[in-house]
Amino acid sequence: MIETDFGMEVNATRHCTNACTNCNHASTKYTERYFMDPAKLKDDLDVMKNHLRVKIFFAQGGEPLLHPKIVEIIGMLYDSGMAKQCGVLTNGKLLRTMKEDFWVMLATRKMELRMSCYPDLSPDIVPFAMDMGQKYGFFVRPQQINSFMPLFKKVPDGSTYYGCPWNRCLTIHEGWFYMCPLTAFFPKTYMNLPEHIDGIPIPGMTDERLKNFLAKDTPFETCKICAGARGKAIQWHQNNSEKEWEKDAGLPEALAV
């Protein structure tokens, strides 16, 4: 069994209600719709729970509250026993649409509701969330976000890997295990590379294979187009099209031959 202080996530959706420039998961309302299959997630958790313990384990996205089975998914994270602290990270825009089973799940599992609060969030949402936390008995952690760090950059040697805050954001996705959520999606989506080039398969996982992967000290393929959260902060704003989003995020320059 491997024990670590790293955090881990599952991306319940890939698409989002927003189109935030430089979203560090490259998730927007223009992203192809994706909903994680709870049955597939259970298969992955049934393997990984025998090999790994992490500090925190969250469902996010995209916007996870878009998933019609988000209550089932966050329950699975807790029930896996892989982390003492579990929860969901949302931009908050859909919180008023959530039914009672969502609030009860957070309360009975003592989960945490984390909120990335962007400037366009209605001012009544955080007080609403805090009231629900008090009513049902769970912790609410709102965080105001007014800027993002650069996302894409051409880095032929992938050296942004070193010191990158994202390269230990462990991720479980569709039968594969990754050390960074970007590595789960960027190779196929943007780089014309094999989808799982930066991950290891979950079926057949062993402690030794997992330990070796977590000890990796060389860049991923994804690092060659990633800014590694370095550079001048960019004031939060949204884009009006996918093409505009890609240009603002620096993707054309990152992919330039």
Secondary structure, 3 states (H helix, E strand, C coil): CEECCCEEEEECECCCCCCECCCCCCCCCCCCCCECCHHHHHHHHHHHCCCEEEEEEEEECCCHHHCCCHHHHHHHHHHCCCEEEEEEEECCCCHHHCCHHHHHHHHHCCCEEEEEECCCCCCCHHHHHHHHHHHHCCEEEEEECCEECCCECCCCCCHHHCCCCCCCEEEEECCEEECCHHHHHHHHHHCCCCCCCCCEECCCCCHHHHHHHHCCCCCCHHHHHECCCCCCCEECCECCCHHHHHHHHCHHHHHCC
